[in-house]
Amino acid sequence: MNSSNKPSWPFPPRKDEEPETSRLSSIWESITHSGLRAPAMRYAGHFLILLIVAVGAWLARSSILELLPAQIEINPSPEARTPTYSIRAAAALPASSDGNPNAFISRSINYITYLPDQPRSEVVVYTVTTGDTLFGIAQKFNLMPETLFWSNQNTLQDNPDLLMPGMELFILPVDGVYYQWQEGNRLDVIAERFKVELVEIISWPGNNLDSNADPKNPGISAGTWIVIPGGSREFVQWQVPILRRTDSMKWSWGGSGACQGPYLSSAQGSGYFVWPTDGRDTSRGNPYADWHHAIDIHLSMGDNIYASDSGVVVFSGWSTWGYGNLIVIDHGNGWQTVYAHLSVIYSGCGYDVMRGQVIGLGGSTGNSTGPHLHFEMQSETLGYVNPLNYLP
């Protein structure tokens, strides 16, 4: 055999058996010759970075989940009106008291919007019960006491001592006046009378008035009640007259307890007053005010009532002023004191009484919603005064 025809050793690789590295080199040379080397390098770098991030996230996935504060799971309830989301406690939260590690804390989200109660515009009727006071009723409805007078003039007659259980009172939704329309009334005149702007009356929704109503002829039927928000008026001041031991002209007032002096007596007040009761609780009754020229002192039925200063009794018995059993003492120095709603009277007309002497027992006679002493102080020079400013 001709040695020149022998294949050389090692044999040259066939084209289909070309090593993989040579193939990759050829591809890279082709990319280089085509000018795509730089873009290829850039994209390869980006891919490598993404690969490293993905691998790192996969390796760290368990530790990341442990760091999360909570896992939110949705627990739909077919009975629930709104979806409820429960927050399952994370590892950092303690297990339940029964040791259940799967215990979870529920938090509810309510998608229903609840609007707060809107201010009422209608007038309601309140029935007075035992223990009520005008001041207490006003507080209950967030009104000024004056509004109750201005809304119930025919019933209360500006006198808080006419209040009694079973009485029905109009309660306005706002402070103001409740007025019953009379034939021939004009809105502009009524607004001026009660010291408000005309638009306040017309725009009040409960009055149901046309915004273009004619002030001179608004079309309101006689007998209709309208609310005058913010309205006010002067009080019809009612008071026990000054009763002097030497003056009999005024003693015919007030009922069967009126005395028929004159009385000549040397009993004279000192000008220094003591409490007419053992207790001093004035928080449960009406306070001293323009509409209440007295203090109401809480007591129990039958408690002693004392003369606040020395003097002569000039009224002793039943009063038609709503005071029930009433005693009035003239102190002979321009002062007089008034003790109302007594259950028992010990000191009759013309009696001389000394300061601190028991003159009767406490009660709830007359127009009263519970046992208390209605106590007034009046001076010829100062008029009505707040007793709390003169009692020790």
Buried (B, 14 or more C-beta within 10 A) or exposed (E): EEEEEEEEEEEEEEEEEEEEEEEEEEEEEEBEEEEEEEEEEEEEEEEEEEEEEEEEEEEEEEEEEEEEEBEEEEEEEEEEEEEBEEBBBEEEBEEEEEEEEEBBEEEEEEEEEEEEEEEEBEBEEBEBEEEBBBBBBBEEBEBBBBBBBBBBBEBBEBBBBBBBBEBEBBBBBBBBBBBEBEEEBBBBEBBEBBEBEBEBBBEBEBBEBEEEBEBEEBEBEEEEBBBBBBBBBEEEEBBBBBBBBEBBEBBEBBBEBBBEBBBEBEBBBEEEBEBBBEEEEBEBBBBBBEBBBBBBBBBEEEBBBBBBBBBBBBBBBBBEBBBBBBBBBBBBBBBBBBBBBBBEBBBEBBBBBEBEBEBBBBBBBBBBBBBBBBBBBBBEEEEBBBBEEBBE
